[in-house]
């Protein structure tokens, strides 16, 4: 029977996995990418992760952008498996008018957030015994600070054009912002190409930080007036950190566990059509990437994982979209079970391939 999983690892991580398997104590960080509805194919893995780290004592850093940070906010709760299920149900049951405004979409995402993230849950996340939350967003510059669509569209078009020549040019259009658990220093290193604004997470700013991380330009309203952050308009962290091509701050004996929708990494939001744009090899050398196999995806309903295009595909047919997304999330349980078995049996040592 074909495996539901594709397991790939960077140059250093693959040596470790092939030598000793995946030891949870070696995992320093869990990474979670942007990708909207694509996360539904990872529900089964997300529900497995709390079992993998149930005996954890030392710090475990969790870094995410956009939907990745929303997944983190479920996994860092006191009852994470229940929180993942609540998040899944709230997310799947999004409903919109035929031509939703940015305000309507933003309001619906606040509804999703509030259904799985209570004030008590936020307090627990910020006092979690071992998990340390990191949320990536961006602060827009110039015309990118407005929600007026013509000006914002020009800003994004210019950013995309400059990015085609050099990814580093995005610093002229956006600042990288890192909201982090203030009990320890930020767990990722600075990148000179993208000067970073660091903001400590608190009970007062957690919701807005999370919303900013997933605020897709032109579709949603920018987020402003975030407690503890400088003035400005904050938007989706995936603009710079789509699949997290970042210098993870771990020593050579540690690994980054990265459950992902694909078995490859696209650095930034504007790089999706740039086939030559690849992640920095030094950034992935300690990454273990867990993704659905091509065979698994080929056997899903519609032979694909969910994405934002589904809102157009099922326009006016929310019940059909909800049924499709629910079926994919249910199928993802197979991935979680297979990953746990591969880790506990040691089979992961032979399954892993180069990233």
URDA-V424808 format. One record per residue. RES is the residue in one small letter. SS is DSSP state (a for helix, b for strand, c for the rest). Layout:
# URDA-V424808
RES,SS / RES,SS
This chain:
# URDA-V424808
x,c / x,c / x,c / x,c / x,b / x,b / x,b / x,b / x,b / x,c / x,a / x,a / x,a / x,a / x,a / x,a / x,a / x,a / x,a / x,a / x,c / x,c / x,c / x,a / x,a / x,a / x,b / x,b / x,b / x,b / x,b / x,b / x,c / x,c / x,c / x,a / x,a / x,a / x,a / x,a / x,a / x,a / x,a / x,a / x,a / x,a / x,a / x,a / x,a / x,a / x,a / x,a / x,c / x,c / x,c / x,c / x,c / x,c / x,c / x,b / x,b / x,b / x,b / x,b / x,b / x,c / x,a / x,a / x,a / x,a / x,a / x,a / x,a / x,a / x,a / x,c / x,c / x,c / x,c / x,a / x,a / x,a / x,a / x,a / x,a / x,a / x,a / x,a / x,a / x,a / x,a / x,a / x,c / x,c / x,c / x,c / x,c / x,c / x,c / x,c / x,c / x,a / x,a / x,a / x,a / x,a / x,a / x,a / x,a / x,a / x,a / x,a / x,a / x,a / x,a / x,a / x,c / x,c / x,a / x,a / x,a / x,a / x,a / x,a / x,a / x,c / x,c / x,c / x,c / x,c / x,b / x,b / x,b / x,b / x,b / x,b / x,b / x,b / x,b / x,b / x,c / x,a / x,a / x,a / x,a / x,c / x,c / x,c / x,a / x,a / x,a / x,a / x,a / x,a / x,a / x,a / x,a / x,a / x,a / x,a / x,a / x,a / x,a / x,a / x,a / x,c / x,a / x,a / x,a / x,a / x,a / x,a / x,c / x,b / x,b / x,b / x,b / x,b / x,b / x,b / x,c / x,c / x,c / x,c / x,c / x,c / x,c / x,b / x,c / x,c / x,b / x,c / x,c / x,b / x,c / x,b / x,b / x,b / x,b / x,b / x,c / x,c / x,c / x,c / x,c / x,a / x,a / x,a / x,a / x,a / x,a / x,a / x,a / x,c / x,c / x,c / x,c / x,c / x,c / x,c / x,c / x,c / x,b / x,c / x,c / x,c / x,c / x,c / x,c / x,c / x,c / x,c / x,b / x,b / x,b / x,b / x,a / x,a / x,a / x,c / x,c / x,c / x,c / x,c / x,c / x,c / x,c / x,b / x,c / x,c / x,c / x,c / x,c / x,c / x,b / x,b / x,b / x,b / x,b / x,c / x,c / x,c / x,c / x,c / x,c / x,c / x,c / x,c / x,a / x,a / x,a / x,c / x,c / x,c / x,c / x,c / x,c / x,c / x,c / x,c / x,a / x,a / x,a / x,a / x,c / x,c / x,b / x,b / x,b / x,b / x,b / x,b / x,c / x,a / x,a / x,a / x,a / x,a / x,c / x,c / x,a / x,a / x,a / x,c / x,c / x,c / x,c / x,c / x,c / x,a / x,a / x,a / x,a / x,c / x,c / x,c / x,c / x,a / x,a / x,a / x,a / x,a / x,a / x,a / x,a / x,a / x,a / x,a / x,a / x,a / x,a / x,a / x,a / x,a / x,a / x,a / x,a / x,a / x,a / x,a / x,a / x,a / x,a / x,a / x,a / x,c / x,c / x,a / x,a / x,a / x,a / x,c / x,b / x,b / x,c
